């Protein structure tokens, strides 16, 4: 494998920047904690690690393909920890799972750009944006989140699940049923 030229490295990093920006714009539009710049940095970082692995492979041909595979494995597990930081749990719901998943996919976009798989990165970016934008409308229409501050919606949501409606606790006492 020949070493990557400066133009090839720049093209790969630019593609990672654009892919991360696309996902980041959608997250920023919804005012999520991991937004525009965060997603760009995740994508660029993933791309940078992969390009570094490919450069190592070119510089030391005896190291074999396993080096790039190890980099990808490390990225995917490391990004899992970053995504876990976006997940917040409170008494009413678990929040941030979509942001955590977007972080993970954005890392994959950067890795694909680093490998030079631009078509795969483009298709993955399109499917990611479809999921985040179009399917959000489907989810809102058919699976609306209950408004726990509105007793009527909270009771209706509980009835749909087959549960008895609960009132939020007042003071330090147990919840009323």
C-alpha positions in Angstrom: 0.0 0.0 0.0 1.4 3.4 -1.0 1.4 6.2 1.6 -1.5 8.6 1.4 -0.8 11.9 -0.3 -1.6 15.3 1.4 -4.5 15.7 -1.1 -5.9 12.3 -0.2 -5.7 13.0 3.5 -7.3 16.4 3.0 -10.1 15.0 0.9 -10.8 12.3 3.6 -10.8 14.8 6.4 -13.0 17.2 4.4 -15.5 14.4 3.7 -15.5 13.6 7.4 -16.1 17.2 8.3 -19.1 17.4 5.9 -20.6 14.2 7.1 -20.2 15.2 10.8 -21.6 18.6 10.0 -24.8 17.2 8.4 -25.6 15.1 11.5 -24.5 17.9 13.8 -26.8 20.4 12.1 -29.8 18.2 12.7 -28.8 17.7 16.4 -28.2 21.4 16.8 -31.6 22.2 15.2 -33.2 20.2 18.1 -30.9 21.9 20.6 -29.3 18.6 21.7 -26.2 18.7 23.9 -24.0 17.0 21.3 -24.6 19.4 18.4 -22.8 20.8 15.4 -19.2 21.2 16.4 -19.3 18.1 18.6 -20.4 15.8 15.7 -17.8 17.4 13.4 -15.1 16.7 16.0 -16.2 13.1 16.5 -16.2 12.5 12.7 -12.9 14.2 12.3 -11.3 12.3 15.2 -12.5 8.9 13.8 -11.2 9.8 10.4 -7.9 11.0 11.8 -7.4 7.7 13.7 -8.1 5.6 10.6 -5.9 7.7 8.4 -3.1 7.4 11.0 -3.6 3.6 10.9 -3.5 3.5 7.1 -0.3 5.7 7.2 1.2 3.3 9.7 0.3 0.4 7.4 2.0 2.1 4.5 5.1 2.9 6.5 5.4 -0.5 8.0 4.1 -3.0 5.4 4.9 -6.0 7.6 2.4 -4.8 10.3 -0.5 -6.2 8.2 -4.2 -5.3 8.0 -4.8 -6.1 11.6 -3.6 -2.6 12.7 -6.5 -0.8 10.9 -8.9 -3.4 12.3 -7.7 -2.8 15.8 -8.1 1.0 15.4 -11.7 0.5 14.2 -12.5 -1.8 17.1 -11.0 0.7 19.6 -13.0 3.6 18.0 -16.3 1.8 18.3 -15.8 0.8 21.9 -14.4 4.2 22.9 -17.3 6.1 21.2 -19.7 3.9 23.2 -18.4 5.5 26.4 -18.7 9.0 24.9 -22.3 8.2 23.8 -23.1 6.8 27.3 -22.3 10.3 28.7 -25.1 11.7 26.6 -27.7 9.4 28.2 -29.6 10.9 31.1 -32.0 9.0 33.3 -34.6 10.6 35.6 -37.8 9.4 37.2 -39.9 10.1 34.2 -37.8 8.8 31.3 -34.4 8.0 29.8 -33.2 10.8 27.6 -30.3 11.1 25.2 -30.4 7.7 23.5 -30.9 9.2 20.0 -28.0 11.6 20.7 -25.8 8.7 21.8 -26.7 6.7 18.7 -26.0 9.8 16.5 -22.5 10.1 18.2 -21.9 6.4 17.3 -23.0 6.7 13.7 -21.0 10.0 13.3 -17.9 8.1 14.4 -18.6 5.5 11.8 -19.0 8.2 9.1 -15.6 9.6 10.0 -14.1 6.1 9.9 -15.6 5.5 6.5 -14.2 8.8 5.2 -10.8 7.8 6.7 -10.8 4.5 4.8 -11.8 6.3 1.7 -15.2 4.7 1.4 -17.0 7.9 0.3 -20.0 6.2 -1.3 -20.6 4.2 1.8 -20.2 7.3 4.0 -22.7 9.2 1.7 -25.3 6.4 1.9 -24.8 6.1 5.6 -25.2 9.9 6.1 -28.4 9.9 4.0 -29.9 7.0 6.0 -28.9 8.7 9.2 -30.5 12.0 8.3 -33.6 10.1 7.0 -33.8 8.4 10.4 -33.3 11.6 12.4 -35.5 13.9 10.4 -38.2 12.0 8.5 -38.7 9.2 10.9 -39.0 11.7 13.8 -42.2 13.0 12.2 -43.5 9.4 12.0 -42.6 8.8 15.6 -44.3 12.1 16.7 -47.5 11.2 14.8 -47.9 7.6 15.8 -46.0 7.4 19.1 -46.4 10.8 20.8 -44.6 11.4 24.1 -47.1 11.9 27.0 -47.0 15.2 28.8 -46.5 14.2 32.4 -47.4 17.7 33.5 -50.9 17.3 31.9 -52.9 14.9 34.0 -55.3 14.0 31.1 -52.4 13.0 28.8 -50.6 11.2 31.6 -53.7 9.2 32.5 -54.4 8.4 28.8 -50.8 7.2 28.3 -51.0 5.0 31.3 -54.4 3.6 30.2 -52.9 2.7 26.8 -50.1 0.8 28.6 -52.6 -1.0 30.8 -51.4 0.8 33.9 -53.3 2.7 36.5 -52.8 6.5 36.1 -50.5 8.0 38.8 -50.3 11.5 40.1 -46.8 12.9 40.5 -45.7 12.9 44.1 -46.3 15.9 46.2 -43.8 16.7 48.9 -42.0 13.7 50.3 -44.9 11.3 50.5 -45.5 8.3 48.2 -47.3 8.8 44.9 -51.0 8.7 44.9 -53.0 6.3 42.7 
